[in-house]
Amino acid sequence: MPGVISVEGRPTWQVWAIAGASFLLMLCSAALLSNQIEKVSAKTNKTIGIVLLGTSSSLPLLVMVIIAGLSHNFEIAVSNVVSTNIANLTLVIGIIALLRPLRIQGAVKKGVIATLIMILGLLIGLLNLNFFSFGPASPPGLVISFQEGVLMLGAFLLFIIVMRFMHAEENSPLSSRETPFMEMGISLLAGIVVCYCASTCISSLIYISNLYGISPVIIGSTIVVVGTSFPEFAVALSLLFQNKDEVIFSNLITSNVINFFVALGIIALFTPIIISKQLLAFNIPFMVLLHIMLIPFLIKGTISRKEAIILIGIFVLYVVLNFFGGVTLIP
């Protein structure tokens, strides 16, 4: 799918400049969008607010992934999703907890743990559905079909129900709140800019990866992942100063659910997604193991500065291993 600004036939330095400028404008627009959605959240139902906040902070990645997927650049799409989810649970939480230890209690803690278990179950289920299909006549990796895309979108609806119970006491009837028309209008305009910039950015990155022969997985796990995780970090930092630790976790988990199940689920409705064996052997198992590792932290209810350093170290390890081709976690 072509970007808003065509990069074909341009000098290499112009392609890099277009990619950088569109990426920065996309992040600035996403920051404005998240800021406006925070205001919408304060004027609406709590559950709706958190889902909107998670969606807005995920929008740059969501649009880039859907554009890449519908253009059949599956390796870029899936590696961006997996690497951003890993960054959210390691780099973002790690830096925030390094500034101040995080605490999560009560119903929200139970809901976040339940959501992590649900994510794990669905990830493992998707792997099992395709595990025995590998062979000489099979596609070169896992295939997410239309039916599995529907299942993934259904998982997102289940997640919203879980969120509803997590914040049952804080929810109030929508009729008792004012309608934030101005904030919604600014959010819509910012969202349109994000979509246009994401389209141009992804076409530039594809051109660059083809030009230099760089693996899309490496681009997705380094340059892109830092940028697409930035909106989540900005929102988390704002919430930290407001002492809303539980909302930090809720937003990051919401973003990860949207990144994986909504983005890939939407793509699968239109075209089967082929996930390469490289991603299946290292990146996706790494993400699954990370979710498992986080559950004891959440059961304890705190993430200390020492644990924050461990999380940041895990992200650095992931990037280094990815750069050198990863290791085989699933043969």
Secondary structure, DSSP 8 states (H G I E B T S, - for coil): ---SS--TT--HHHHHHHHHHHHHHHHHHHHHHHHHHHHHHHHS-HHHHHHHHHHHHHHHHHHHHHHHHHTT-HHHHHHHHHHHHHHIIIIIHHHHHHHS-EE--HHHHHHHHHHHHHHHHHHHHHHHHHHTT-STTS-SEEEE-HHHHHHHHHHHHHHHHHHHHHTTTT---GGGS---HHHHHHHHHHHHHHHHHHHHHHHHHHHHHHHHT--HHHHHHTHHHHHHHHHHHHHHHHHHHTT-HHHHHHHHHHHHHIIIIIHHHHHHHHS-EEEEHHIIIIIHHHHHHHHHHHHHHHHHTEE-HHHHHHHHHHHHHHHHHHHTT---S--
